[in-house]
């Protein structure tokens, strides 16, 4: 089964594991100790993260060390960026519309109309 980075970050436990390992490489036991879920559950999360390419497990003697490889998170960043651009453009357009609608020249025209009505 092909896994992608979006599956990896979909789970809060996996996001926390990524966060922990991004700051320092840890062995599997150290990762498991930080959570109140079972060791097999942590192993499953680690396997998914490894399949997604976000972590690499290296054997050092009897220890299995997890190291972060966060380059694949660029895919998420690029996906998010398209929506950031979209909403930035929409909000800029709204701001221009509101500025135009509430521009001083329009207010001045309204005041002149009110003054003319007052004279009649």
C-alpha positions in Angstrom: 0.0 0.0 0.0 1.4 3.4 -1.0 1.2 5.9 1.8 1.6 9.6 1.4 2.6 12.4 3.7 -1.0 13.5 4.2 -1.8 10.2 5.8 1.2 10.7 8.1 0.1 14.1 9.4 -3.6 13.1 9.6 -3.1 11.5 13.0 -2.3 13.6 16.1 -0.1 10.9 17.6 2.0 10.8 14.4 2.3 14.6 14.3 3.6 14.5 17.9 6.1 11.8 17.0 7.3 13.9 14.1 7.6 16.9 16.4 9.6 14.9 18.9 12.0 13.3 16.4 12.5 16.6 14.5 14.2 18.1 17.6 16.3 15.1 18.3 16.8 11.5 17.1 15.3 9.0 19.6 15.3 5.3 20.0 12.0 3.5 19.7 11.7 3.0 23.5 12.1 6.7 24.1 9.4 7.5 21.7 7.0 4.9 23.2 7.6 6.2 26.7 6.2 9.6 25.8 2.8 8.2 25.1 0.1 6.4 27.1 -0.8 4.0 24.2 0.7 0.6 23.7 4.1 -0.1 22.3 2.6 -2.0 19.3 0.4 1.0 18.5 3.5 3.3 18.6 5.3 0.8 16.3 2.4 1.0 13.9 2.7 4.8 13.8 6.4 4.6 13.4 6.0 2.2 10.5 3.5 4.5 8.7 5.9 7.5 9.2 8.7 5.4 7.8 6.6 4.3 4.8 5.8 7.9 4.1 9.4 8.9 4.2 9.2 11.2 7.2 11.5 9.2 9.4 14.3 6.7 8.9 15.1 4.0 11.4 18.8 3.3 11.8 20.3 0.4 13.7 23.0 1.4 16.2 24.1 -1.7 18.0 21.0 -3.1 19.7 19.1 0.2 19.5 16.8 1.3 16.6 17.1 5.1 16.3 14.4 7.2 14.6 15.7 10.2 12.6 13.5 12.8 11.0 13.6 13.3 7.2 11.1 16.2 6.8 11.7 17.0 3.1 8.5 15.3 2.1 6.6 17.8 4.2 7.3 20.2 1.3 4.4 18.5 -0.5 2.0 19.6 2.2 3.5 23.1 2.2 3.0 23.4 -1.6 -0.6 22.2 -1.2 -1.4 24.7 1.5 0.4 27.5 -0.4 -2.2 27.4 -3.2 -5.0 28.0 -0.7 -3.0 30.7 1.1 -2.6 32.5 -2.3 -6.3 32.0 -3.1 -7.6 33.4 0.2 -5.0 36.3 0.2 -6.3 37.3 -3.2 -9.9 37.1 -2.1 -9.3 39.2 1.0 -7.3 41.8 -0.9 -10.2 42.1 -3.4 -12.6 42.5 -0.6 -10.4 45.2 1.0 -10.3 47.1 -2.3 -14.0 46.8 -2.7 -14.7 48.1 0.8 -12.2 50.9 0.4 -13.8 51.9 -2.9 -17.3 51.7 -1.4 -16.2 53.8 1.6 -13.9 56.2 -0.2 -14.0 59.9 0.9 -15.2 61.0 -2.6 -18.4 59.0 -2.2 -18.9 60.3 1.3 -18.4 63.9 -0.1 -21.0 63.3 -2.8 -23.5 62.0 -0.2 -22.9 65.1 1.9 -23.5 67.4 -1.1 -26.7 65.7 -1.9 -27.9 66.1 1.8 -27.0 69.8 1.7 -28.9 70.3 -1.5 -32.0 68.6 0.0 -31.7 70.9 3.0 -31.8 74.0 0.9 -34.9 73.0 -0.9 
